[in-house]
Amino acid sequence: MTIRNLLSQNPLSYNELLDLFEAYVATIGGPINKGHDMLREVIGMGENTALGHIFGVACDAEDMAKRLKQLRAAHNTGTEVTLILTRNEADRLEYTLCEMDRMFSAAGSAFELLHDRAAADVENDDIGSMAVMSLAQRALMDTDEKEGAFLRLFSRKLREARQYEDFTREEAA
């Protein structure tokens, strides 16, 4: 692969970024070593500071390739999942998460209101309906407490990622 091909790539994930950088490091090693050897032929085999610098860069490239393999292995053994969304999809997901959170809370409150009104009516002897409303309220409140908390956490992480993206985009401009 040529440097020109590498420059045209657009990595979307952590592993794709590592692939791109590994390919770059693999691509530069050969030309650096070839240039080093050519200079050595012209200058001679003696000690030369320029040759030392060139050879040092080639060694650094090999070390970086090894380090990238370690980083990839560490990343891939982790429990992290990378999700790629367009800006529009991220906006829509954040809106949906907020709506779901509000829906759980509102539905639980609605059943609580209905149950309380039915319980306040002393002539109401429909115990079955009151039980259904009570169970529905408890289930929705429990869902709001547990799954709603997770939705709020995910929504916060999504918002933080979008803010970080905006910040890095501003920094790059």
C-alpha positions as CSV (number, residue, x, y, z in Angstrom):
1,M,0.0,0.0,0.0
2,T,1.3,3.5,-0.8
3,I,1.4,6.5,1.4
4,R,-1.1,8.2,-1.0
5,N,-3.6,5.3,-0.5
6,L,-3.1,5.6,3.3
7,L,-3.8,9.3,3.2
8,S,-7.1,8.7,1.5
9,Q,-8.5,6.4,4.1
10,N,-11.0,7.4,6.7
11,P,-10.9,5.2,9.8
12,L,-14.2,5.0,11.7
13,S,-13.2,2.8,14.6
14,Y,-10.3,2.3,17.0
15,N,-9.2,-0.9,15.2
16,E,-9.4,0.8,11.8
17,L,-7.2,3.6,13.1
18,L,-4.7,1.1,14.4
19,D,-4.9,-0.6,11.0
20,L,-4.1,2.6,9.2
21,F,-1.2,3.5,11.5
22,E,0.2,0.0,11.4
23,A,0.1,0.2,7.6
24,Y,1.8,3.6,7.6
25,V,4.6,2.3,9.9
26,A,5.0,-0.8,7.8
27,T,5.2,1.4,4.6
28,I,7.9,3.8,5.9
29,G,10.3,1.2,7.3
30,G,11.5,0.0,3.9
31,P,12.2,3.4,2.3
32,I,13.9,4.6,5.5
33,N,16.2,1.5,5.5
34,K,16.8,1.8,1.8
35,G,17.8,5.4,2.1
36,H,20.0,4.6,5.1
37,D,21.8,1.9,3.0
38,M,22.2,4.2,0.0
39,L,23.7,6.9,2.2
40,R,26.0,4.4,3.8
41,E,27.3,3.3,0.4
42,V,28.0,6.9,-0.6
43,I,29.5,8.1,2.7
44,G,31.1,4.9,3.7
45,M,30.8,2.5,6.6
46,G,32.2,4.8,9.2
47,E,30.4,6.4,12.1
48,N,28.1,9.1,10.9
49,T,25.6,11.1,12.9
50,A,23.1,11.5,10.0
51,L,23.1,7.7,9.4
52,G,22.6,7.1,13.1
53,H,19.5,9.4,13.1
54,I,18.0,7.6,10.0
55,F,18.7,4.2,11.5
56,G,17.2,5.3,14.8
57,V,13.9,6.4,13.0
58,A,13.7,3.0,11.3
59,C,14.2,1.2,14.7
60,D,11.6,3.5,16.2
61,A,9.1,2.5,13.4
62,E,9.7,-1.2,14.2
63,D,9.2,-0.6,17.9
64,M,6.0,1.4,17.2
65,A,4.6,-1.5,15.1
66,K,5.2,-3.8,18.1
67,R,3.6,-1.4,20.4
68,L,0.5,-1.1,18.1
69,K,0.1,-4.8,18.2
70,Q,0.1,-4.6,22.1
71,L,-2.4,-1.8,22.1
72,R,-4.7,-3.7,19.7
73,A,-4.5,-6.9,21.8
74,A,-5.3,-4.9,25.0
75,H,-8.2,-3.1,23.4
76,N,-9.7,-6.3,21.9
77,T,-9.5,-8.2,25.1
78,G,-11.5,-5.5,26.9
79,T,-15.2,-5.3,27.3
80,E,-15.5,-2.0,25.4
81,V,-17.8,-1.8,22.4
82,T,-17.4,0.9,19.8
83,L,-20.6,2.2,18.2
84,I,-20.4,4.4,15.1
85,L,-23.3,6.8,14.5
86,T,-23.8,9.7,12.2
87,R,-24.5,13.1,13.7
88,N,-28.1,12.8,12.8
89,E,-28.4,9.3,14.3
90,A,-26.7,10.5,17.5
91,D,-29.2,13.4,17.7
92,R,-32.1,11.1,17.2
93,L,-30.9,8.6,19.7
94,E,-30.4,11.2,22.4
95,Y,-33.9,12.6,21.8
96,T,-35.4,9.1,21.9
97,L,-33.6,8.2,25.1
98,C,-34.9,11.4,26.8
99,E,-38.4,10.7,25.5
100,M,-38.3,7.1,26.9
101,D,-37.1,8.4,30.2
102,R,-40.0,10.9,30.4
103,M,-42.5,8.3,29.2
104,F,-41.6,5.9,32.0
105,S,-41.9,8.6,34.6
106,A,-45.2,10.0,33.2
107,A,-46.8,6.6,32.8
108,G,-45.9,5.6,36.3
109,S,-47.3,8.9,37.6
110,A,-50.5,8.4,35.5
111,F,-51.2,5.0,37.1
112,E,-50.4,6.4,40.5
113,L,-53.0,9.2,40.0
114,L,-55.6,6.7,38.7
115,H,-55.0,4.3,41.6
116,D,-55.2,7.1,44.2
117,R,-58.4,8.4,42.7
118,A,-60.0,5.0,42.6
119,A,-58.8,4.3,46.2
120,A,-60.3,7.6,47.4
121,D,-63.7,6.7,46.0
122,V,-65.3,4.9,49.0
123,E,-68.0,3.4,46.8
124,N,-65.5,1.8,44.4
125,D,-65.5,-1.9,45.0
126,D,-63.6,-2.8,41.8
127,I,-60.6,-4.3,43.6
128,G,-59.3,-6.0,40.5
129,S,-59.0,-2.7,38.6
130,M,-57.2,-1.1,41.5
131,A,-54.8,-4.0,41.8
132,V,-54.0,-3.8,38.0
133,M,-53.4,0.0,38.4
134,S,-51.2,-0.6,41.4
135,L,-49.2,-3.3,39.7
136,A,-48.8,-1.2,36.6
137,Q,-47.7,1.8,38.6
138,R,-45.1,-0.3,40.5
139,A,-43.8,-1.9,37.4
140,L,-43.4,1.4,35.6
141,M,-41.8,3.1,38.6
142,D,-39.4,0.1,39.0
143,T,-38.6,0.3,35.3
144,D,-38.0,4.0,35.6
145,E,-35.7,3.4,38.5
146,K,-33.7,0.6,36.9
147,E,-33.8,0.8,33.1
148,G,-34.5,4.5,33.2
149,A,-31.3,5.0,35.2
150,F,-29.4,3.1,32.5
151,L,-31.1,5.2,29.7
152,R,-30.1,8.4,31.5
153,L,-26.5,7.1,31.9
154,F,-26.3,6.2,28.2
155,S,-27.9,9.5,27.2
156,R,-25.2,11.3,29.4
157,K,-22.4,9.3,27.7
158,L,-23.8,10.1,24.3
159,R,-24.0,13.8,25.1
160,E,-20.4,13.8,26.5
161,A,-19.1,12.1,23.4
162,R,-20.9,14.6,21.2
163,Q,-19.5,17.5,23.2
164,Y,-16.0,16.0,23.0
165,E,-16.4,15.7,19.3
166,D,-17.5,19.3,19.0
167,F,-14.5,20.4,21.2
168,T,-12.0,18.4,19.1
169,R,-13.5,19.7,15.9
170,E,-13.2,23.3,17.2
171,E,-9.6,22.6,18.3
172,A,-8.7,21.3,14.8
173,A,-10.2,24.4,13.1
